[in-house]
Amino acid sequence: MEPEVRVLRLAGGFGRARCLLAAASWLPCVALGLALGSELLLTALPAHHCGSDPARAPSACLPLSYPESVPRAGSYDSRPCSRGWYYAQPAADLLRSPVTQRNLVCEDDWKLPLEQVDHLLGWLLGCVLLGPGCDWFGRRAVFVGSLVLATGLGAGEALVASFPALLILRLLRGGALAGASLALYVARLELCDPPNRLAFSMGAGLFSVVGILLLPGLALLAQDWHLLQGLSALTTGLLLLFWGFPAVFPESPCWLLATGQPARARRILWHFAKASSVDPEDSREEESSLAKELDVLCEGCPQPRHHSVLELRHTHVTWKNALILGFSSLISGGIRASFLHSLVPSDPSFYWPYFLVAGLEAAATIFLLLTVDLWGRRSVLLLSTLILGLASLLLLAGAQYLPSWTVLFLSVLGLLASQAVSALSSLFSAEVFPTVIREPRPRAAPITAGC
């Protein structure tokens, strides 16, 4: 038995304290879901036309040019719409958004995908930089530091005046939110014993969906994107106020033991043992006490030991599994936009795809809860990947020939399978990586040989 596993078992196993801490880690997912889902609201494009004469606007962007007030002989000279854009019903209940404030339409509509890519790039950089930071500095340090950054940057977004400054803040805040999400995911995973990892990980996913579903209501109350961003920063600040305390979010004892820091883990494990009515000093005939095990580990670990993800190149099985799971997660996330495009009409309302994706994410989570422990991680992952591939191929080959109800069914099925593949790839990767290098992939909690 691994020393880390033996020590955690002597501390009471998955007792009351660890169970409560793992359940408490669900609540921050609501605030993180609010913060991460705001990108869709900020870039929603409402119906619009030039403010001069709506009657002469057969399409949204044709009124970009109007004839001069005094036409020249036999021709019309064009000039840009200079009388301001008129926006109809708000696309996401925001009377004022970055789109309407800066008129990001028609000749400036290229700035919208730029902002979306900027946010995704920030998320990717946060995973690449703050993920290894969790393995070097600890889960708690990265989580608290990321919340501090996310709160400050969110407040900066609410006060920003220029579009380039907004892009920079969105980039940095995306990275901070990625770091907080990763650290929380891994810390929760390491609090749970293997039989309970699935339930607590999927429970966190459901709480994240709750945050996404609450966001439109918050936008309806705020009406202005500056206020919405301020409220988002306030929620992350409240997380920092409560989950910044070690009693609510302690450092992962599994990581401390795996990196050779049993002295720091002693106080946390003592609390776990007493909460589970276990005497840390008591030793039975067949096994030693928690105190003796920690003393032995302290003698053998004079200095902390840290490792790099590059060390995985010497472990062919783990490296192969990492590539397979990473590729599965990449495909499932990338193909989701194709299913959405097939599912919604060419000019959909904002709420139809928004609530549909959130509902399918919740449905995929419930599907995994019901099937993974019954059939196993590998079987469900292969089944979901097979459904994803078949739905994609059928839509690609015959979308123009299939009835509309068939296209709808295949799109919903593909979205459901892609959500399941993404969530299960993250959990599965958490069970094939060692604890000391558990952060190489976005959203996943790379695993431990012992914990």
C-alpha positions in Angstrom: 0.0 0.0 0.0 1.3 3.5 -0.9 2.3 5.6 2.2 -0.1 8.4 1.2 -3.1 5.9 1.1 -2.1 4.3 4.4 -1.8 7.7 6.2 -5.1 9.0 4.9 -6.8 5.7 6.0 -5.3 6.1 9.5 -6.7 9.7 9.5 -10.2 8.3 9.3 -10.6 7.6 5.6 -13.3 9.5 3.7 -14.9 10.6 7.0 -17.2 13.4 8.0 -14.6 16.2 7.6 -13.4 15.3 4.2 -17.0 14.7 3.0 -18.1 18.2 4.2 -15.1 19.9 2.6 -15.7 18.1 -0.7 -19.3 19.1 -0.7 -18.5 22.7 0.3 -16.3 22.9 -2.8 -19.4 22.7 -5.0 -20.5 26.2 -4.0 -17.6 28.1 -5.7 -18.6 26.4 -8.9 -21.8 28.5 -9.0 -19.7 31.7 -8.9 -17.2 30.3 -11.5 -20.1 29.3 -13.7 -21.4 32.9 -13.5 -18.0 34.3 -14.4 -17.3 31.9 -17.3 -20.8 32.1 -18.8 -20.7 35.9 -19.1 -18.8 35.8 -22.3 -21.9 34.7 -24.2 -23.9 37.6 -22.9 -21.3 40.2 -23.5 -20.9 39.2 -27.2 -24.6 38.6 -28.0 -25.6 40.5 -31.1 -29.0 42.2 -31.1 -31.0 43.1 -34.1 -29.8 46.5 -35.4 -30.0 49.1 -38.2 -28.8 52.6 -38.9 -30.6 55.2 -37.0 -31.5 57.3 -40.0 -34.3 55.4 -41.7 -35.2 51.9 -40.6 -37.6 51.5 -43.5 -34.8 51.6 -46.0 -32.9 48.8 -44.3 -33.7 45.5 -45.9 -30.9 43.9 -43.9 -28.9 44.8 -40.9 -25.7 46.0 -42.6 -27.1 47.5 -45.9 -27.7 50.9 -44.2 -24.0 51.3 -43.8 -24.1 53.6 -46.8 -26.6 56.3 -47.6 -26.7 58.7 -50.6 -25.6 62.3 -50.2 -28.3 64.8 -49.4 -27.8 66.4 -52.8 -27.1 63.7 -55.4 -24.8 64.4 -58.2 -25.8 64.1 -61.8 -26.9 60.6 -62.5 -25.0 58.9 -59.5 -25.0 58.5 -55.8 -21.9 58.9 -53.6 -21.9 56.8 -50.5 -20.8 57.6 -47.0 -20.8 55.5 -43.8 -23.8 55.6 -41.5 -23.0 58.5 -39.3 -26.4 58.9 -37.5 -25.8 56.1 -34.9 -26.9 52.6 -34.8 -30.4 51.7 -33.5 -30.6 48.4 -31.5 -33.9 46.6 -31.2 -34.8 44.2 -28.3 -31.7 43.4 -26.3 -30.2 40.0 -27.3 -29.5 38.9 -23.7 -31.5 41.4 -21.5 -28.6 43.8 -21.5 -29.7 47.2 -22.6 -26.0 48.2 -22.7 -23.3 45.7 -23.7 -19.9 46.0 -25.4 -21.6 45.4 -28.7 -24.1 48.3 -28.3 -21.6 50.6 -26.5 -18.9 50.4 -29.2 -21.1 49.6 -32.2 -19.4 46.3 -32.9 -21.5 45.6 -36.0 -21.0 45.4 -39.7 -17.6 46.8 -40.5 -16.5 46.3 -36.8 -18.1 42.9 -36.3 -14.7 41.3 -36.5 -14.0 42.5 -33.0 -16.6 40.1 -31.5 -14.8 36.9 -32.5 -11.5 38.6 -31.5 -12.9 39.1 -28.0 -14.1 35.5 -27.8 -10.8 34.1 -29.0 -9.0 36.4 -26.6 -11.0 35.0 -23.6 -10.3 31.4 -24.8 -6.6 32.1 -25.2 -6.6 33.5 -21.7 -8.2 30.2 -20.4 -5.6 28.2 -22.3 -2.7 30.3 -21.0 -4.1 29.9 -17.4 -4.2 26.2 -17.8 -0.6 26.0 -19.1 0.9 28.4 -16.6 -1.2 28.0 -13.4 -1.7 24.2 -13.9 1.9 23.4 -13.2 1.8 26.1 -10.5 -0.6 23.9 -8.6 1.9 21.2 -8.6 4.8 23.4 -7.4 3.1 25.8 -5.0 0.0 23.9 -3.9 -3.7 23.8 -4.8 -4.7 26.3 -2.1 -2.0 28.9 -3.0 -3.1 28.9 -6.7 -6.8 28.9 -5.9 -6.5 31.9 -3.6 -4.1 33.8 -5.8 -6.3 33.2 -8.9 -9.4 34.4 -7.0 -7.5 37.6 -6.0 -6.6 38.2 -9.7 -10.1 37.3 -11.0 -11.7 39.7 -8.5 -9.3 42.6 -9.3 -9.5 42.0 -13.1 -13.3 41.7 -13.0 -13.5 45.1 -11.3 -11.2 46.5 -13.9 -13.4 45.2 -16.7 -16.4 46.9 -15.1 -14.5 50.2 -15.2 -12.6 49.9 -18.5 -13.1 52.6 -21.1 -11.3 51.3 -24.3 -11.7 48.1 -26.3 -7.9 47.2 -26.3 -7.9 47.5 -22.5 -10.9 45.3 -22.4 -9.2 42.7 -24.5 -6.2 42.6 -22.1 -8.3 42.3 -19.0 -10.4 39.6 -20.6 -7.3 37.7 -21.5 -5.9 37.9 -18.0 -9.2 37.2 -16.2 -9.7 34.1 -18.4 -6.4 32.8 -17.2 -7.2 33.6 -13.5 -10.5 31.8 -13.8 -8.8 28.8 -15.4 -6.3 28.6 -12.5 -9.1 28.8 -9.9 -11.2 26.1 -11.7 -8.2 23.8 -12.0 -7.1 24.1 -8.4 -10.6 23.6 -7.1 -11.1 20.5 -9.3 -7.9 18.9 -8.2 -8.3 19.7 -4.5 -11.8 18.2 -4.5 -10.6 15.1 -6.3 -7.8 14.6 -3.8 -10.2 15.0 -0.9 -12.3 12.1 -2.1 -11.5 8.4 -2.1 -11.8 6.6 -5.4 -15.4 5.3 -5.0 -16.7 8.8 -4.3 -14.7 10.8 -6.9 -17.3 10.5 -9.7 -20.3 11.6 -7.5 -18.5 14.7 -6.1 -17.0 15.7 -9.5 -20.3 15.4 -11.3 -22.0 17.3 -8.4 -19.6 20.1 -9.0 -20.6 20.1 -12.7 -24.3 20.4 -11.8 -23.5 23.4 -9.6 -21.6 25.0 -12.4 -24.7 24.6 -14.6 -26.7 26.3 -11.9 -24.4 29.3 -12.2 -24.9 29.4 -15.9 -28.7 29.2 -15.6 -28.7 32.1 -13.0 -26.7 34.4 -15.3 -29.5 35.6 -17.6 -31.6 36.5 -14.5 -28.6 38.5 -13.1 -28.3 40.2 -16.5 -32.0 41.1 -16.4 -31.5 42.8 -13.0 -28.3 44.5 -14.0 -29.3 45.8 -17.5 -25.8 47.1 -18.0 -22.7 45.0 -18.8 -20.5 47.2 -16.5 -22.8 46.4 -13.5 -22.9 42.7 -14.6 -19.1 42.5 -14.6 -19.0 44.2 -11.2 -21.5 41.7 -9.8 -19.3 38.9 -11.2 -16.3 40.3 -9.5 -18.2 40.6 -6.3 -19.1 36.9 -6.4 -15.5 35.9 -6.8 -14.6 38.3 -4.0 -17.1 36.6 -1.7 -15.5 33.3 -2.6 -12.2 34.8 -1.5 -13.8 36.0 1.7 -15.0 32.6 2.8 -12.9 30.0 0.9 -9.7 31.9 1.6 -9.7 30.5 5.1 -7.7 27.3 5.5 -10.6 25.8 7.6 -12.9 25.9 4.5 -10.3 25.2 1.8 -7.2 23.6 3.3 -4.2 22.5 1.3 -4.5 19.1 -0.2 -2.9 16.6 2.3 -2.6 14.2 -0.6 -0.3 16.6 -2.4 1.6 17.5 0.7 2.4 13.9 1.4 3.2 13.1 -2.3 5.7 16.0 -2.4 7.4 15.1 0.8 5.8 17.7 3.2 4.3 15.5 6.0 5.0 18.2 8.6 2.6 20.6 6.9 0.1 17.8 6.4 0.1 16.8 10.1 -2.3 19.5 11.3 -4.8 18.9 8.5 -4.7 15.1 9.0 -5.1 15.6 12.8 -8.3 17.5 12.1 -9.6 14.8 9.8 -8.9 12.1 12.4 -10.6 13.9 15.3 -13.6 14.7 13.1 -13.9 11.0 12.3 -13.5 10.1 16.1 -10.1 8.5 15.5 -7.3 8.9 18.0 -4.1 9.9 16.0 -1.9 8.5 18.8 -3.7 5.1 19.0 -1.9 2.2 17.4 -3.3 -1.3 17.0 -1.4 -4.5 16.9 -1.7 -4.9 13.1 -0.9 -1.3 12.2 0.9 1.8 13.6 -0.8 5.0 14.5 -1.1 8.1 12.4 1.4 9.9 14.5 4.0 7.2 14.0 3.4 7.0 10.2 3.9 10.8 9.9 7.1 10.6 12.0 8.5 8.0 9.6 7.6 10.1 6.6 9.2 13.2 8.1 12.5 11.3 8.7 12.5 10.2 5.1 11.6 13.5 3.5 14.0 16.2 4.7 13.2 18.5 1.7 10.0 18.9 -0.5 10.2 17.0 -3.8 8.6 18.6 -6.9 8.4 17.1 -10.4 7.7 18.3 -13.9 5.2 17.0 -16.4 8.1 16.4 -18.8 9.1 13.4 -16.6 6.1 11.6 -18.1 8.0 11.0 -21.3 9.8 8.1 -19.5 6.4 6.4 -18.6 5.0 5.3 -22.0 1.6 4.1 -20.7 0.8 7.3 -18.8 2.0 9.4 -21.7 0.0 7.4 -24.2 -3.1 7.8 -22.0 -2.5 11.5 -21.7 -2.4 11.9 -25.5 -5.6 9.8 -26.0 -7.6 11.7 -23.4 -6.3 15.1 -24.5 -7.3 14.3 -28.1 -10.7 13.1 -27.0 -11.3 16.3 -25.1 -10.1 18.4 -28.0 -12.4 16.7 -30.5 -15.4 16.9 -28.2 -14.9 20.6 -27.6 -14.1 21.5 -31.1 -17.1 19.7 -32.7 -19.6 21.2 -30.4 -19.8 24.4 -32.5 -20.7 22.3 -35.5 -23.6 20.6 -33.7 -24.9 24.0 -32.5 -24.8 25.4 -36.0 -26.9 22.4 -37.2 -29.3 22.7 -34.3 -30.3 26.4 -34.2 -31.7 28.4 -37.1 -29.6 30.9 -39.0 -30.8 33.8 -36.8 -31.7 32.3 -33.5 -32.8 34.0 -30.3 -30.1 34.1 -27.6 -31.9 32.0 -25.0 -32.7 28.9 -27.2 -29.0 27.7 -27.7 -27.9 29.1 -24.3 -30.4 27.1 -22.2 -30.2 24.1 -24.5 -26.4 23.8 -24.0 -26.8 24.3 -20.3 -29.6 21.7 -20.1 -27.6 19.2 -22.1 -24.6 19.6 -19.9 -26.7 18.8 -16.9 -28.2 15.8 -18.8 -24.7 14.5 -19.7 -23.6 14.9 -16.0 -26.6 12.8 -14.8 -25.9 10.2 -17.6 -22.4 9.8 -16.3 -23.6 9.5 -12.7 -25.9 6.7 -13.7 -23.6 4.7 -16.0 -19.9 5.2 -15.2 -19.8 3.3 -11.9 -22.0 0.6 -13.5 -20.1 0.1 -16.8 -16.7 1.6 -16.0 -14.9 4.8 -17.2 -13.4 3.2 -20.3 -16.6 1.7 -21.6 -18.7 4.9 -21.2 -16.0 7.0 -22.7 -15.8 4.7 -25.8 -19.6 4.6 -26.1 -19.9 8.4 -25.9 -17.1 8.8 -28.4 -18.8 6.4 -30.8 -22.1 8.2 -30.6 -20.3 11.5 -31.1 -18.5 10.2 -34.2 -21.7 8.7 -35.7 -23.8 11.8 -35.1 -21.1 14.0 -36.7 -20.7 11.7 -39.8 -24.5 11.5 -40.4 -24.9 15.2 -40.2 -21.8 15.8 -42.4 -23.0 13.4 -45.1 -26.7 14.0 -45.2 -27.8 17.1 -43.4 -29.3 18.5 -46.6 -31.2 15.3 -47.3 -32.4 14.4 -43.8 -35.8 15.5 -42.4 -35.6 18.4 -40.0 -36.6 16.3 -37.0 -33.7 13.9 -37.7 -31.2 16.8 -37.9 -32.5 18.0 -34.6 -32.2 14.6 -33.0 -28.7 14.0 -34.2 -27.6 17.5 -33.1 -28.9 17.1 -29.6 -27.4 13.6 -29.4 -24.1 14.9 -30.6 -24.1 17.7 -28.1 -25.0 15.4 -25.3 -22.2 13.0 -26.3 -19.6 15.8 -26.6 -20.4 17.0 -23.1 -20.1 13.5 -21.7 -16.8 12.9 -23.5 -15.3 16.2 -22.2 -16.4 15.7 -18.6 -15.3 12.0 -18.5 -12.0 12.7 -20.2 -11.2 15.2 -17.4 -12.1 12.7 -14.7 -10.4 9.8 -16.4 -7.2 11.8 -16.8 -7.3 12.5 -13.1 -7.0 8.8 -12.5 -4.0 8.1 -14.8 -1.7 10.9 -13.7 0.4 11.0 -10.5 -0.5 13.5 -7.8 2.7 15.4 -8.2 2.0 16.3 -11.9 -1.7 16.5 -11.9 -2.2 19.7 -13.8 -1.1 19.2 -17.5 -4.6 19.3 -19.0 -7.3 22.0 -19.0 -10.0 21.3 -16.5 -8.8 17.8 -15.7 -7.3 16.8 -12.4 -4.3 14.6 -13.3 -3.9 11.7 -10.8 -2.1 10.0 -8.3 -0.6 6.6 -7.8 -1.6 6.8 -4.2 -4.4 9.2 -3.7 
